[in-house]
Amino acid sequence: QVQLVESGGGLVQAGGSLRLSCAASGNIFSINAMGWYRQAPGKQRELVASITSGGYISYSDSVKGRFTISRDNAKNTVYLQLNSLKPEDTAVYYCNVLSRGNIHWGQGTQVTVSS
């Protein structure tokens, strides 16, 4: 009932930047939180950043100072600005939305940082 459309992934060199976006649509009445997770090959999926409806933001220690999460409430869209990218940032990045107690996931977008 809730669909997430992600965009912005791609291939960049170390030190480069990308901007990811995720728009939520469908039977949306309220969104409690939006965020981004990532999963590298052979690794567990991990939380990268999240933002609540009240504006509280949290980041993984590995991306603090390099990534920035933001939200456009009117568009039900969350963004992730990835700066100073490192090869270890290479992963599939998944959008996540918490709405009415249910968690929804996007299909993921590939971010590859060359080394």
Phi and psi in degrees as GROMACS dihedral restraints (atoms count N, CA, C in turn):
[ dihedral_restraints ]
;  ai    aj    ak    al  type     phi  dphi    fc
    3     4     5     6     1  -118.9    20    10
    4     5     6     7     1   126.7    20    10
    6     7     8     9     1  -115.5    20    10
    7     8     9    10     1   142.3    20    10
    9    10    11    12     1  -120.5    20    10
   10    11    12    13     1   128.9    20    10
   12    13    14    15     1  -115.1    20    10
   13    14    15    16     1   117.5    20    10
   15    16    17    18     1  -105.9    20    10
   16    17    18    19     1   151.6    20    10
   18    19    20    21     1  -157.3    20    10
   19    20    21    22     1   165.0    20    10
   21    22    23    24     1   109.2    20    10
   22    23    24    25     1    -8.9    20    10
   24    25    26    27     1   -70.4    20    10
   25    26    27    28     1   167.9    20    10
   27    28    29    30     1   167.6    20    10
   28    29    30    31     1  -168.6    20    10
   30    31    32    33     1  -107.8    20    10
   31    32    33    34     1   126.1    20    10
   33    34    35    36     1  -137.8    20    10
   34    35    36    37     1   160.6    20    10
   36    37    38    39     1   -83.2    20    10
   37    38    39    40     1   156.9    20    10
   39    40    41    42     1   -54.0    20    10
   40    41    42    43     1   136.0    20    10
   42    43    44    45     1    92.5    20    10
   43    44    45    46     1   -10.1    20    10
   45    46    47    48     1   -82.0    20    10
   46    47    48    49     1  -174.9    20    10
   48    49    50    51     1  -135.0    20    10
   49    50    51    52     1   153.9    20    10
   51    52    53    54     1  -142.3    20    10
   52    53    54    55     1   156.6    20    10
   54    55    56    57     1  -127.6    20    10
   55    56    57    58     1   116.0    20    10
   57    58    59    60     1   -97.0    20    10
   58    59    60    61     1   146.0    20    10
   60    61    62    63     1  -133.4    20    10
   61    62    63    64     1   153.2    20    10
   63    64    65    66     1  -146.1    20    10
   64    65    66    67     1   117.4    20    10
   66    67    68    69     1  -108.0    20    10
   67    68    69    70     1   128.8    20    10
   69    70    71    72     1   -96.5    20    10
   70    71    72    73     1   139.5    20    10
   72    73    74    75     1  -146.1    20    10
   73    74    75    76     1   171.6    20    10
   75    76    77    78     1   110.3    20    10
   76    77    78    79     1  -147.8    20    10
   78    79    80    81     1   -81.6    20    10
   79    80    81    82     1    75.0    20    10
   81    82    83    84     1  -106.4    20    10
   82    83    84    85     1   121.4    20    10
   84    85    86    87     1  -112.5    20    10
   85    86    87    88     1   -30.4    20    10
   87    88    89    90     1  -160.8    20    10
   88    89    90    91     1   147.6    20    10
   90    91    92    93     1  -123.4    20    10
   91    92    93    94     1   120.9    20    10
   93    94    95    96     1   -83.2    20    10
   94    95    96    97     1   -34.1    20    10
   96    97    98    99     1  -160.6    20    10
   97    98    99   100     1   153.4    20    10
   99   100   101   102     1  -135.0    20    10
  100   101   102   103     1   150.9    20    10
  102   103   104   105     1  -166.7    20    10
  103   104   105   106     1  -176.2    20    10
  105   106   107   108     1  -130.9    20    10
  106   107   108   109     1   134.8    20    10
  108   109   110   111     1  -118.0    20    10
  109   110   111   112     1   164.8    20    10
  111   112   113   114     1  -143.9    20    10
  112   113   114   115     1   154.5    20    10
  114   115   116   117     1  -140.7    20    10
  115   116   117   118     1   117.2    20    10
  117   118   119   120     1   -90.5    20    10
  118   119   120   121     1   157.9    20    10
  120   121   122   123     1   -55.0    20    10
  121   122   123   124     1   128.9    20    10
  123   124   125   126     1    75.1    20    10
  124   125   126   127     1     5.7    20    10
  126   127   128   129     1  -116.1    20    10
  127   128   129   130     1   162.5    20    10
  129   130   131   132     1   -77.2    20    10
  130   131   132   133     1   151.1    20    10
  132   133   134   135     1   -67.9    20    10
  133   134   135   136     1   134.8    20    10
  135   136   137   138     1  -130.1    20    10
  136   137   138   139     1   150.2    20    10
  138   139   140   141     1   -73.4    20    10
  139   140   141   142     1   132.0    20    10
  141   142   143   144     1   -99.8    20    10
  142   143   144   145     1   -52.6    20    10
  144   145   146   147     1  -161.1    20    10
  145   146   147   148     1   153.4    20    10
  147   148   149   150     1  -147.8    20    10
  148   149   150   151     1   157.4    20    10
  150   151   152   153     1  -143.2    20    10
  151   152   153   154     1   131.7    20    10
  153   154   155   156     1   -89.7    20    10
  154   155   156   157     1   169.8    20    10
  156   157   158   159     1   -62.0    20    10
  157   158   159   160     1   -25.8    20    10
  159   160   161   162     1   -85.6    20    10
  160   161   162   163     1    -2.4    20    10
  162   163   164   165     1    95.6    20    10
  163   164   165   166     1     5.2    20    10
  165   166   167   168     1   -73.1    20    10
  166   167   168   169     1   130.1    20    10
  168   169   170   171     1  -119.5    20    10
  169   170   171   172     1   139.6    20    10
  171   172   173   174     1  -136.3    20    10
  172   173   174   175     1   151.6    20    10
  174   175   176   177     1  -133.6    20    10
  175   176   177   178     1   151.5    20    10
  177   178   179   180     1   -67.2    20    10
  178   179   180   181     1   144.5    20    10
  180   181   182   183     1   -57.3    20    10
  181   182   183   184     1   -31.5    20    10
  183   184   185   186     1   -71.3    20    10
  184   185   186   187     1   -16.0    20    10
  186   187   188   189     1  -118.2    20    10
  187   188   189   190     1    -4.2    20    10
  189   190   191   192     1   -57.9    20    10
  190   191   192   193     1   133.4    20    10
  192   193   194   195     1    87.3    20    10
  193   194   195   196     1   -10.7    20    10
  195   196   197   198     1  -117.6    20    10
  196   197   198   199     1   -36.5    20    10
  198   199   200   201     1  -107.2    20    10
  199   200   201   202     1   150.4    20    10
  201   202   203   204     1  -135.5    20    10
  202   203   204   205     1   127.4    20    10
  204   205   206   207     1  -102.5    20    10
  205   206   207   208     1   142.5    20    10
  207   208   209   210     1  -146.7    20    10
  208   209   210   211     1   167.5    20    10
  210   211   212   213     1  -144.3    20    10
  211   212   213   214     1   141.3    20    10
  213   214   215   216     1  -112.7    20    10
  214   215   216   217     1    99.2    20    10
  216   217   218   219     1   -62.8    20    10
  217   218   219   220     1   -36.9    20    10
  219   220   221   222     1   -63.8    20    10
  220   221   222   223     1   -30.3    20    10
  222   223   224   225     1  -101.8    20    10
  223   224   225   226     1     1.4    20    10
  225   226   227   228     1    50.1    20    10
  226   227   228   229     1    45.3    20    10
  228   229   230   231     1  -125.1    20    10
  229   230   231   232     1   138.3    20    10
  231   232   233   234     1  -118.8    20    10
  232   233   234   235     1   144.5    20    10
  234   235   236   237     1  -122.8    20    10
  235   236   237   238     1   153.8    20    10
  237   238   239   240     1  -135.6    20    10
  238   239   240   241     1   114.0    20    10
  240   241   242   243     1   -91.5    20    10
  241   242   243   244     1   120.3    20    10
  243   244   245   246     1  -109.1    20    10
  244   245   246   247     1   111.7    20    10
  246   247   248   249     1  -114.9    20    10
  247   248   249   250     1   161.3    20    10
  249   250   251   252     1    49.4    20    10
  250   251   252   253     1    49.0    20    10
  252   253   254   255     1   -64.7    20    10
  253   254   255   256     1   143.6    20    10
  255   256   257   258     1  -118.6    20    10
  256   257   258   259     1   155.7    20    10
  258   259   260   261     1   -54.5    20    10
  259   260   261   262     1   -34.1    20    10
  261   262   263   264     1   -70.1    20    10
  262   263   264   265     1    -8.0    20    10
  264   265   266   267     1   -80.3    20    10
  265   266   267   268     1    -9.3    20    10
  267   268   269   270     1   -59.3    20    10
  268   269   270   271     1   124.4    20    10
  270   271   272   273     1  -178.1    20    10
  271   272   273   274     1   170.1    20    10
  273   274   275   276     1   -88.4    20    10
  274   275   276   277     1   125.6    20    10
  276   277   278   279     1  -100.7    20    10
  277   278   279   280     1   127.7    20    10
  279   280   281   282     1  -113.7    20    10
  280   281   282   283     1   131.4    20    10
  282   283   284   285     1   -78.5    20    10
  283   284   285   286     1   145.4    20    10
  285   286   287   288     1  -136.7    20    10
  286   287   288   289     1   135.6    20    10
  288   289   290   291     1  -132.1    20    10
  289   290   291   292     1   132.6    20    10
  291   292   293   294     1  -106.4    20    10
  292   293   294   295     1   117.2    20    10
  294   295   296   297     1  -139.2    20    10
  295   296   297   298     1   122.1    20    10
  297   298   299   300     1    51.0    20    10
  298   299   300   301     1    42.3    20    10
  300   301   302   303     1    81.5    20    10
  301   302   303   304     1    -1.9    20    10
  303   304   305   306     1  -109.0    20    10
  304   305   306   307     1   142.0    20    10
  306   307   308   309     1  -101.6    20    10
  307   308   309   310     1   130.9    20    10
  309   310   311   312     1  -121.1    20    10
  310   311   312   313     1   144.4    20    10
  312   313   314   315     1  -123.5    20    10
  313   314   315   316     1   144.7    20    10
  315   316   317   318     1   -83.4    20    10
  316   317   318   319     1   177.7    20    10
  318   319   320   321     1   -77.6    20    10
  319   320   321   322     1   -17.8    20    10
  321   322   323   324     1    97.1    20    10
  322   323   324   325     1   150.0    20    10
  324   325   326   327     1  -133.3    20    10
  325   326   327   328     1   134.6    20    10
  327   328   329   330     1   -80.7    20    10
  328   329   330   331     1   128.9    20    10
  330   331   332   333     1  -116.4    20    10
  331   332   333   334     1   121.2    20    10
  333   334   335   336     1  -123.9    20    10
  334   335   336   337     1   124.6    20    10
  336   337   338   339     1  -112.7    20    10
  337   338   339   340     1   117.3    20    10
  339   340   341   342     1   -75.3    20    10
  340   341   342   343     1   151.7    20    10
